[in-house]
């Protein structure tokens, strides 16, 4: 359980931001050990022009109708996308099946679960090796696109639900194309609260640039390990948010931080 691992890592606050879903929040909140606070949220699939990006939404009302409906559509798109990738892999004779991927997911299915199936069949050594042009990397042989929200609409939607929108890993160029500062400025004008600056996929130059951009635009600077369990080698708590930025973020949210 994430919250027990977070406590063992010495953290006093952890955020749970599953992709397009809040399904794990209640269970995580119920399992909180003393001394650990949980910030509920979600990570939303977005697009700006032709570039995919992720928006972190913290402390929003999960029952707000418009944002709830949008997240449901995104989850359904994520599932059908995975089905298309599995069909392509099956046609190529890999042995990967939809039943296997569903079993690996044990819940909402996404691309990482397809990657896990490739590892299970010995086709790639690690999950990361599945995200290549040969397999299910963006634009790859067995890749399929998914539905994404316009990022400015998403920022406004999060705010309307009482949430705090933060641009996730905005300078992670190793993951693919990133957006320019003009897009970040437009997001800020639409209600963006912060930039996730301290992230393992940002080098020193990206961190310095993003800190300056956040200062110019009046945005909070946050940090995150972006922990994905066994799907990534990053250590839980490897990057964190400064206490003053955390307090400022919490002050903007409609929903409370959860405690034991």
C-alpha positions, 0 to 999 in steps of 0.5 A: 500500500502506497501510504505505508511505503510513504510513511516508511520513506519518512514522508509526512505528506503524500499525494495520490494522483492516479491517471484520470481517476480518484478510485484509490483515494478512499482506500488510501485514506482509510489506511493512513498511518498516524503522522501521514497526510494524504492530498487527494487528486488525479493526473489528467491527460491533456493536449496543447496543439499537437503535444500531449501533456499531463495536468495534476489536479489537487483537492477538487470535488470528485462529484462535480459533474463536468469534471467527473464526466470528463474523467470518465470519458478519459478512462474509457478512452484509456481502456479502448486504447489499451485494447487496440494495442493488445490487438496489434500485439496479438496479431504480431504473434506476441502471445499478449492477451487482453485477459492477461493485461486486465489481470495485471491491471486489477482495475483500470487498464492503461499502457503500463499494464500492456508493457508489463505483459510484454515483460511477462512474455520475455519480449522486453527486459523492463517496462521502460523498454516497452515504451520504444518505437519497436513496441508501444512507445509514442508513434511506435509499431503497436502504439495507439492514441487516446482521448485528451482534454484541451489543456486550457479547458482542463485548467478551467474545469479543475478550477470550477471543481474547486481544485488546484491545477499544476502542470506535471513535469513540464520540461521532461523532454526525454519523454517527448515533445514539450510545450513552449513558455507561451503555452504555460503563460496561457495556462496561467491566464486560465487559472494554472496554480503551479509548475511541477519543477522538481522532478526526476525527468528534469535536468539542472537547466530545465529546473532553473528555467522552470523556476524562473518561469514560475516566478515570472508568472506568479506560479507555485513551484512543486516537486514529486517523485512521480512514483509508479511502484515497480513500473519505474525505478524512481524512489518514493520521496526522491523529489518533494515540495517545499512546506511553504508551497504545500501550504499555499497549494492546500489553501486554494483547494476546496476539499480537505487534506486527509489525515488518520 
